[in-house]
């Protein structure tokens, strides 16, 4: 399953970076601006991987298709732009993980549903991403995850076959996308996962409880 792997692709939020505080603050400001009581950050954290959809669902109980959703999403985006660097940082062990992958000759990159207007500033600003070989955002291709096209595009840009890539993510749609692209998949159990996640049911090829465990996993099979 993992033989011949040349590249490791990662989801971003909840897999490489902990952005839940900034995402939660952006959504909760919308509540307090309307005179509503603030919610605990823990209410937002589990859904942080779902971006605006998840944050607005927690803050106001709405989702795509609601008549107010698009307008509220733009307000959320404006709030997030203003605070996206306040607390966001790489998870513990991610710096060592990515440095070790680079040192051992692996290509690595990011495939996220986060829009490029947020992904690109984060990658420019956080030093941990200096050696990122490819970054595919939610609006880079015509489709977002769980469609496999973003993963196919990442493989094309890396000039490797999809089957030579591992995809690591903390959401079911990451595993669905990876499997559809023909990539071995790894579920990041330390991520946001979703409020009602049953990770075992996702069908990932492996699960890890920390970024360091990915290195252990790869070392035992590939290096």
C-alpha positions in Angstrom: 0.0 0.0 0.0 2.7 2.5 1.0 5.6 1.3 -1.2 7.0 3.8 -3.7 5.6 6.9 -1.9 7.5 10.0 -2.9 5.2 12.8 -1.5 3.1 13.5 1.6 0.1 15.8 1.2 -1.6 17.4 4.1 -4.9 19.1 4.9 -4.2 22.4 6.6 -6.5 23.4 9.5 -6.6 20.8 12.2 -3.8 18.8 10.5 -0.8 21.1 10.3 -2.0 24.3 12.0 -4.3 25.0 15.0 -6.5 27.9 13.8 -9.5 27.1 15.9 -9.1 30.1 18.2 -9.0 32.6 15.4 -11.8 31.0 13.5 -13.9 30.9 16.6 -13.2 34.5 17.5 -14.2 35.6 14.0 -17.6 33.9 14.3 -18.2 34.8 17.9 -17.6 38.5 17.2 -20.6 38.3 14.9 -22.7 37.1 17.9 -21.5 39.8 20.2 -21.8 42.5 17.6 -25.5 41.6 17.5 -25.9 41.7 21.3 -25.9 37.9 21.7 -24.0 36.1 24.4 -20.6 34.8 23.5 -20.1 31.0 23.2 -17.3 29.0 24.6 -14.4 28.4 22.2 -14.9 24.7 22.8 -18.2 24.9 21.0 -16.4 26.1 17.8 -13.3 23.9 18.0 -14.7 20.6 16.9 -16.2 22.3 13.7 -13.2 24.5 12.9 -12.2 22.2 10.1 -15.4 23.0 8.3 -14.5 26.7 7.9 -17.3 29.2 7.5 -19.9 26.5 7.2 -18.9 25.1 10.5 -18.4 28.3 12.3 -21.7 29.8 11.2 -23.5 26.6 12.0 -22.2 26.9 15.6 -22.8 30.6 15.9 -26.2 30.9 14.4 -27.4 27.4 13.5 -27.5 28.1 9.8 -25.8 26.5 6.8 -25.5 26.8 3.0 -28.9 27.3 1.4 -30.1 29.5 4.3 -31.2 32.9 2.8 -28.8 34.8 5.1 -25.8 32.4 4.7 -23.9 34.1 1.9 -24.0 37.6 3.6 -23.0 36.2 7.0 -20.2 34.2 5.4 -18.7 37.4 3.9 -18.9 39.1 7.3 -17.2 36.1 8.9 -14.5 36.2 6.2 -13.9 39.9 7.0 -13.6 39.2 10.7 -11.3 36.3 10.1 -9.0 38.3 7.8 -8.6 40.8 10.7 -7.6 38.1 13.3 -6.2 35.2 11.4 -2.7 35.6 12.7 -3.5 36.3 16.3 -3.3 32.8 17.7 -2.8 30.4 14.7 0.4 28.3 14.8 1.6 25.0 13.8 0.7 22.1 16.0 3.4 20.8 18.3 5.8 18.4 16.4 4.8 19.7 13.0 8.0 21.8 12.5 10.1 18.7 13.2 7.8 16.5 11.0 8.1 18.7 8.0 11.8 19.4 8.4 12.4 15.6 8.6 10.4 14.9 5.5 12.4 17.5 3.6 15.7 16.1 4.9 14.8 12.6 3.9 14.0 13.6 0.4 10.2 13.6 0.5 8.2 16.2 -1.3 5.3 17.6 0.8 2.5 20.0 0.2 -0.9 21.1 1.2 -4.4 20.4 -0.1 -7.0 22.4 1.8 -10.6 23.7 1.2 -9.5 27.0 2.7 -9.8 29.7 0.0 -6.5 31.0 -1.5 -7.0 34.5 -0.1 -6.5 32.9 3.4 -4.1 30.0 2.5 -1.5 32.0 0.7 -1.0 34.7 3.5 -0.7 31.9 6.1 1.9 30.0 4.0 3.9 33.2 3.5 3.8 34.3 7.1 4.4 31.0 9.0 8.1 29.9 8.6 7.2 26.3 9.0 5.9 26.3 5.4 9.1 27.5 3.8 9.8 24.2 2.0 6.2 23.5 0.9 6.4 22.1 -2.6 2.7 22.7 -3.6 -0.3 24.3 -2.1 -3.8 23.7 -3.5 -6.6 25.8 -2.0 -10.4 25.2 -2.1 -10.7 27.5 -5.1 -7.6 26.4 -7.0 -9.6 23.9 -9.1 -13.3 23.7 -10.1 -13.9 21.3 -7.3 -13.2 21.1 -3.5 -12.8 18.1 -1.3 -14.3 15.5 -1.1 -13.9 15.6 -4.8 -10.4 14.2 -5.7 -9.5 16.8 -8.3 -7.5 19.0 -5.8 -5.4 16.0 -4.9 -4.9 15.1 -8.6 -3.8 18.7 -9.2 -1.3 18.6 -6.4 0.1 15.3 -7.8 0.4 16.9 -11.3 2.2 19.9 -10.0 4.6 17.7 -8.1 5.1 15.5 -11.2 4.3 12.3 -9.3 1.6 9.7 -9.7 -1.3 10.0 -7.3 -0.5 6.6 -5.9 3.0 7.9 -4.9 1.4 10.4 -2.5 0.0 9.9 1.0 -2.8 12.2 2.1 -3.2 13.1 5.7 -6.3 14.9 7.1 -8.6 15.3 10.1 -12.0 15.2 8.3 -13.9 12.5 6.6 -13.9 14.4 3.4 -10.1 14.3 3.4 -10.2 10.5 3.5 -13.0 10.3 0.9 -11.0 12.5 -1.4 -7.7 10.7 -0.9 -9.3 7.3 -1.5 -11.0 8.6 -4.7 -7.7 9.9 -5.9 -6.0 6.5 -5.3 -3.8 7.7 -2.5 -3.1 5.9 0.7 -4.8 7.9 3.5 -3.9 8.7 7.1 -6.5 10.1 9.6 -5.1 12.7 12.0 -7.0 11.9 15.2 -5.5 15.0 17.0 -7.4 17.4 14.7 -10.8 18.9 14.8 -12.6 15.8 13.4 -16.1 17.2 13.6 -18.7 17.1 16.3 -19.9 13.5 15.7 -16.9 11.9 14.1 -16.5 8.2 13.9 -13.0 8.0 12.5 -12.7 4.3 12.2 -15.7 4.4 9.9 -13.9 6.7 7.5 -11.8 3.8 6.1 -8.4 5.5 6.3 -5.4 3.2 5.7 -3.9 4.4 9.0 -4.6 6.7 12.0 -2.2 8.8 14.0 -2.6 10.6 17.3 0.1 13.2 16.8 2.3 14.5 14.0 5.3 12.7 15.4 3.4 9.4 14.9 3.3 10.1 11.2 7.1 10.1 11.2 7.2 6.8 13.2 4.7 5.3 10.8 6.6 6.4 7.7 9.9 5.3 9.2 8.6 1.8 9.9 7.3 1.4 6.3 9.3 3.6 3.9 12.6 4.8 5.2 
